[in-house]
Amino acid sequence: ASIELHPLNIYPNPSNDIVNVAFDNKNQTKYLMRMFNVTGQEVMRIENITDSKFVIENENLSSGYYTIELSGDKIFRGKIVLK
C-alpha cells in the first residue's frame, strides 16, 4: 500500500530565518517534525507538535533546499528553500 502524502503550507518560502509551517491538524494529534537536507540527513527535529501551525527558527542551517516531514496520523511533506 502506498503512503498518501499531504501537503504542508510553508511560508515565507524561500526564507531567511523564521519559517511558518501550517497543516491540517484539527484533532490536535501529536506529530513529529523532521527536517532533512538534500542528502537526506536529519538536521532538525521537533517532537509532540499538537497545533496546526508552528514556527521553525533557522539558527545555524546553511542555505539550500530542505524537506520538512510531519508524521503522526498522516504524513505531511513539503520543501523549503533557506537563503
C-alpha positions as YAML, in Angstrom:
chain: A
units: angstrom
residues:
- id: 1
  name: ALA
  ca: [0.00, 0.00, 0.00]
- id: 2
  name: SER
  ca: [1.31, 3.41, -0.87]
- id: 3
  name: ILE
  ca: [1.52, 6.12, 1.77]
- id: 4
  name: GLU
  ca: [-0.57, 9.16, 0.98]
- id: 5
  name: LEU
  ca: [1.43, 12.34, 1.41]
- id: 6
  name: HIS
  ca: [-0.38, 15.52, 2.38]
- id: 7
  name: PRO
  ca: [0.99, 18.97, 1.53]
- id: 8
  name: LEU
  ca: [2.33, 21.42, 4.08]
- id: 9
  name: ASN
  ca: [1.77, 25.16, 3.91]
- id: 10
  name: ILE
  ca: [5.27, 26.60, 4.36]
- id: 11
  name: TYR
  ca: [5.84, 30.36, 4.26]
- id: 12
  name: PRO
  ca: [7.67, 32.52, 3.54]
- id: 13
  name: ASN
  ca: [9.39, 30.32, 1.02]
- id: 14
  name: PRO
  ca: [12.24, 31.00, 0.33]
- id: 15
  name: SER
  ca: [13.04, 32.17, 3.86]
- id: 16
  name: ASN
  ca: [15.93, 33.81, 5.66]
- id: 17
  name: ASP
  ca: [15.22, 32.91, 9.26]
- id: 18
  name: ILE
  ca: [11.68, 32.32, 10.52]
- id: 19
  name: VAL
  ca: [9.66, 29.64, 8.74]
- id: 20
  name: ASN
  ca: [5.93, 29.19, 9.42]
- id: 21
  name: VAL
  ca: [4.50, 25.72, 8.88]
- id: 22
  name: ALA
  ca: [0.76, 25.07, 8.81]
- id: 23
  name: PHE
  ca: [-1.08, 21.79, 8.28]
- id: 24
  name: ASP
  ca: [-4.44, 20.17, 8.85]
- id: 25
  name: ASN
  ca: [-4.48, 19.02, 12.48]
- id: 26
  name: LYS
  ca: [-7.99, 19.75, 13.73]
- id: 27
  name: ASN
  ca: [-7.87, 16.89, 16.25]
- id: 28
  name: GLN
  ca: [-4.62, 18.17, 17.78]
- id: 29
  name: THR
  ca: [-2.90, 14.84, 17.22]
- id: 30
  name: LYS
  ca: [0.77, 14.62, 18.21]
- id: 31
  name: TYR
  ca: [3.13, 14.99, 15.27]
- id: 32
  name: LEU
  ca: [6.86, 14.62, 14.89]
- id: 33
  name: MET
  ca: [8.55, 17.16, 12.62]
- id: 34
  name: ARG
  ca: [11.79, 16.18, 10.93]
- id: 35
  name: MET
  ca: [13.76, 18.35, 8.54]
- id: 36
  name: PHE
  ca: [16.21, 16.86, 6.06]
- id: 37
  name: ASN
  ca: [18.88, 18.38, 3.85]
- id: 38
  name: VAL
  ca: [19.38, 17.38, 0.21]
- id: 39
  name: THR
  ca: [21.50, 14.37, 1.16]
- id: 40
  name: GLY
  ca: [18.72, 13.03, 3.40]
- id: 41
  name: GLN
  ca: [20.48, 13.86, 6.66]
- id: 42
  name: GLU
  ca: [18.17, 14.90, 9.51]
- id: 43
  name: VAL
  ca: [19.11, 18.45, 10.52]
- id: 44
  name: MET
  ca: [16.25, 19.30, 12.88]
- id: 45
  name: ARG
  ca: [13.59, 17.51, 14.90]
- id: 46
  name: ILE
  ca: [10.64, 18.84, 16.90]
- id: 47
  name: GLU
  ca: [8.52, 16.37, 18.85]
- id: 48
  name: ASN
  ca: [4.95, 16.49, 20.17]
- id: 49
  name: ILE
  ca: [3.56, 19.16, 17.87]
- id: 50
  name: THR
  ca: [-0.18, 19.35, 18.57]
- id: 51
  name: ASP
  ca: [-1.10, 22.69, 16.97]
- id: 52
  name: SER
  ca: [-1.93, 23.03, 13.30]
- id: 53
  name: LYS
  ca: [0.71, 25.76, 12.99]
- id: 54
  name: PHE
  ca: [4.24, 26.12, 14.30]
- id: 55
  name: VAL
  ca: [7.42, 28.08, 13.67]
- id: 56
  name: ILE
  ca: [10.89, 26.89, 12.76]
- id: 57
  name: GLU
  ca: [13.71, 29.28, 13.65]
- id: 58
  name: ASN
  ca: [16.69, 28.86, 11.40]
- id: 59
  name: GLU
  ca: [19.70, 29.45, 13.59]
- id: 60
  name: ASN
  ca: [22.54, 27.51, 12.02]
- id: 61
  name: LEU
  ca: [21.29, 25.81, 8.87]
- id: 62
  name: SER
  ca: [23.16, 26.60, 5.70]
- id: 63
  name: SER
  ca: [21.48, 27.88, 2.56]
- id: 64
  name: GLY
  ca: [19.83, 25.34, 0.34]
- id: 65
  name: TYR
  ca: [16.84, 23.06, -0.17]
- id: 66
  name: TYR
  ca: [15.30, 21.18, 2.73]
- id: 67
  name: THR
  ca: [12.42, 18.76, 3.13]
- id: 68
  name: ILE
  ca: [10.07, 19.10, 6.10]
- id: 69
  name: GLU
  ca: [8.16, 15.98, 7.09]
- id: 70
  name: LEU
  ca: [5.47, 15.65, 9.74]
- id: 71
  name: SER
  ca: [4.49, 12.20, 10.86]
- id: 72
  name: GLY
  ca: [1.54, 11.26, 13.05]
- id: 73
  name: ASP
  ca: [-1.90, 10.06, 11.97]
- id: 74
  name: LYS
  ca: [-0.96, 11.24, 8.49]
- id: 75
  name: ILE
  ca: [2.27, 12.07, 6.72]
- id: 76
  name: PHE
  ca: [2.75, 15.66, 5.60]
- id: 77
  name: ARG
  ca: [5.69, 16.72, 3.48]
- id: 78
  name: GLY
  ca: [6.90, 19.95, 1.95]
- id: 79
  name: LYS
  ca: [10.03, 21.69, 0.72]
- id: 80
  name: ILE
  ca: [11.66, 24.88, 1.90]
- id: 81
  name: VAL
  ca: [14.48, 26.97, 0.44]
- id: 82
  name: LEU
  ca: [16.66, 28.70, 3.00]
- id: 83
  name: LYS
  ca: [18.58, 31.73, 1.75]
...
